[in-house]
Amino acid sequence: MNTAKDRILIVENDPVISDFIGRQALSSAGYQVFTVGEASSAISKTLQIAPDLIITDINLPGLNGKDLMVALSSQGIDIPIIVIAQKGKEAEVIQTFRLGAADYFTWPLKEPEIIQAVERILKQVHERRERTQLERKLKDTNQQLQQRVRELTAIFSMGKAVTSITDQRVLFDKIIQVATQVSLADLGWFLMREEEKEKTFILVAHHNLPDSMQDHLQQAWDDGISSLVAMSGETLSMHGEPIKRFRVKSMGQSILIVPIKVQRQVMGILVLMRKQPQPFNESEQHLLEAVADYASISLVNARLFRAIEARAHALENLANHTQYSERVTHELLKAVENQFRRVNANGQTALDELTKDPTAKWNPTQRKSLTVIQENLQTAVNITNTITPAALSSGSSRGQITDLTNLVKDISSRFLPLVQQHRLQLAVELSSSPIVLDLDSGHIREILQGLLTNAIQYCQAQGIIRMQASLQSNHLALLMVSNTGTISQSIRDQIFRKPSLQNGDLKKRFGGIGISLELIREIVQFYNGKIWVDQHPEFGTTFHVLLPLSKSEH
C-alpha cells in the first residue's frame, strides 16, 4: 500500500478504462490520481502537478500517446510512462519503448497487474530520487569540505607566517590575503593604529581596492565606518540598505569589520567586503576572528622583536664601549708601568751613587734610612710587576675558555721573583693533561693571583708555598694554594666574610696586588664552584677551590 501519496496522471478518453484504473485500482491503493482525456490537456496538467507517473493510452483522439511522449521529452520532462494498448497492438508498444516507455498494459487487464506494475515503477522513481538527493548532498558536503580545507590551509599558513615573517609589510599583506580567502570576500583592507596618535589609523595593506587607494597606503585613512569598531572593540557585520549610509557603499553591499586587540586595546582593524548584499555568516565571522587573533600575536611578536633588536643594539654598544674602556685602561696601566720603572730606575741609580760614594760619611741612622728607601724602591718595582694583568700586558682578550694548567704556570713564573725575594719557596704541581674550564680567564686569573698574594703575605719565614691543579672528577677541577702558615678555627670561620682578616698579629709582607678573599668566594660561587680553607697537617693553611670543567671535557 502506498503511503507517500504519489501523484499519478491518467490520460485516457475511455471513461470505463479511466475509472477502472484510476478509481477502482489506484485511488483505492492510496495514490493521488488525476485524469485527463487528451494529450494536450495532459501536457498542461503535467506542468501543473508534476506527477510521479503517467499512464496513457496509445490511441488518443488528436495527439496520440506516442505524440505525448515526444512532446514531454522535447520539453525536458523526464517522467516514467506506462502505455495502454489493445491486444494486437504489440508493434505500436514496441515503438513506445523506443520513445522511452517504462512499461505497458494490455487491455483488458486485472487490478493486481496494475498495482504491481505501478509499485515497481514508482519504486524505481523513489530510488532514483534518493540517489539524486544523495549525490547532491555528497556534492554539497564535498564542496564544504574543500572550503574547510582551504580555510584550514589558510589559517595554518597564517600561523606559520606569524612565527617566520619578520618584515611587517610582508606580514600585513599575508594577513589581509588570508582574511579575504577564508571569508570569501571580494576586497578588504588592514588598518593599524598610529602609535603617536591613538585615534588615527593607517592603511597598511589591502586586497583588490581601487587603484585610486594606492596613494593612501601607509598613510592615515578614515573609511567612515571602522571607527565604530575601534571604539566598541566588537565585531560589526552589515549588509544591504544600512550600508548605504557610509562612504564605503561604492565598494560593496556587505561588510564585516573585526578588531585586532592587544591587551584589550584595539590596535588594528580588518575590513572585508562583498560586492553583493550576501551577508557574512557566523562561521566566516569566527574564522575572521581567528585570523585577527593571529594578527594580534604578530603585533606582539613585532613589538618584542623591535625590543630585542633595540636591546641587542644597546648590548653591542655596551660591548664596544667596554672594549674601548679596557683598551684605555690597558694603555694607561702600561704608561703607569713604564713611568714607574723609569722613576724606580732613576731613584735606584741615584741611591746607589749615594751609598757607594767613598767620600760620603753616613751615620748609622742615615744608613738605616737609606736601607729603608732602597727596600721601598724594590717594593715599588714589585708592585709594578704585579699591577698589570698578564692578559692585558700580552694584548690578548679575555674569553670564556680557560686552560687552568697554563694559567697556573704563567702566574707562578711571574710571582717567583717576589717569592724568592722574601726567601720563600714556590712548589707547583700540575696535571699532565690540560684542564679546560668554560669560565672567564680574567676572573680565574684574579682568583689565582688573590690566593697567591694571600699565601705570600702570611707564609711563615723561609716557608713553602704550593700551587696544585688537578682533576677532581669527570666534571670538576680542583685548585689548591697552601702556605706553611697556621690559621685558627675562629679565623677560618670568618675569613671569607671580611676583606682582610687573617692572623692580625703577624706583620704582613708584600705579596703582590690581589683581590680580597670575600670577592674570590663570590666569583667562585658565581660559576657554581666551591671554596673552603683548612689546616693541612703537612702543607699548612690550604685553600681549596672546585670549579666546573668545560662540557667538551666531560
C-alpha positions, 0 to 999 in steps of 0.5 A: 500500500502506498503511503507517500501519496504519489501523484499519478496522471491518467490520460485516457478518453475511455471513461470505463478504462479511466475509472477502472484504473484510476478509481477502482485500482489506484485511488483505492491503493492510496495514490493521488490520481488525476485524469485527463482525456487528451494529450494536450490537456495532459501536457498542461496538467503535467506542468501543473502537478508534476506527477510521479507517473503517467499512464496513457493510452496509445490511441488518443483522439488528436495527439496520440500517446506516442505524440505525448511522449515526444512532446514531454521529452522535447520539453525536458520532462523526464517522467516514467510512462506506462502505455495502454494498448489493445491486444494486437497492438504489440508493434505500436508498444514496441515503438513506445519503448523506443520513445522511452516507455517504462512499461505497458498494459494490455487491455483488458487487464486485472487490478493486481497487474496494475498495482504491481506494475505501478509499485515497481515503477514508482519504486524505481522513481523513489530510488532514483530520487534518493540517489539524486538527493544523495549525490547532491548532498555528497556534492554539497558536503564535498564542496564544504569540505574543500572550503574547510580545507582551504580555510584550514590551509589558510589559517595554518599558513597564517600561523606559520607566517606569524612565527617566520615573517619578520618584515611587517609589510610582508606580514600585513599583506599575508594577513589581509590575503588570508582574511579575504580567502577564508571569508570569501570576500571580494576586497578588504583592507588592514588598518593599524593604529598610529602609535603617536596618535591613538585615534588615527589609523593607517592603511597598511595593506589591502586586497583588490581596492581601487587603484585610486587607494594606492596613494593612501597606503601607509598613510592615515585613512578614515573609511567612515565606518571602522571607527565604530569598531575601534571604539566598541572593540566588537565585531560589526557585520552589515549588509544591504540598505544600512550600508548605504549610509557610509562612504564605503557603499561604492565598494560593496553591499556587505561588510564585516569589520573585526578588531585586532586587540592587544591587551584589550586595546584595539590596535588594528582593524580588518575590513572585508567586503562583498560586492553583493548584499550576501551577508557574512555568516557566523562561521566566516565571522569566527574564522575572521576572528581567528585570523585577527587573533593571529594578527594580534600575536604578530603585533606582539611578536613585532613589538618584542622583536623591535625590543630585542633588536633595540636591546641587542643594539644597546648590548653591542654598544655596551660591548664596544664601549667596554672594549674601548674602556679596557683598551684605555685602561690597558694603555694607561696601566702600561704608561703607569708601568713604564713611568714607574720603572723609569722613576724606580730606575732613576731613584735606584741609580741615584741611591746607589751613587749615594751609598757607594760614594767613598767620600760620603760619611753616613751615620748609622741612622742615615744608613738605616734610612737609606736601607729603608728607601732602597727596600721601598724602591724594590717594593715599588718595582714589585708592585709594578710587576704585579699591577698589570694583568698578564692578559692585558700586558700580552694584548690578548682578550679575555674569553670564556675558555680557560686552560687552568694548567697554563694559567697556573704556570704563567702566574707562578713564573711571574710571582717567583721573583717576589717569592724568592725575594722574601726567601720563600719557596714556590712548589707547583704541581700540575696535571699532565693533561690540560684542564679546560674550564668554560669560565672567564680567564680574567676572573680565574686569573684574579682568583689565582693571583688573590690566593697567591698574594694571600699565601705570600703575605702570611707564609711563615719565614723561609716557608713553602708555598704550593700551587696544585691543579688537578682533576677532581672528577669527570666534571670538576677541577680542583685548585689548591694554594697552601702556605706553611702558615697556621690559621685558627678555627675562629679565623677560618670561620670568618675569613671569607666574610671580611676583606682582610682578616687573617692572623692580625698579629703577624706583620704582613709582607708584600705579596703582590696586588690581589683581590680580597678573599670575600670577592674570590668566594663570590666569583667562585660561587658565581660559576657554581664552584666551591671554596673552603680553607683548612689546616693541612697537617703537612702543607699548612693553611690550604685553600681549596677551590672546585670549579666546573670543567668545560662540557667538551671535557666531560 
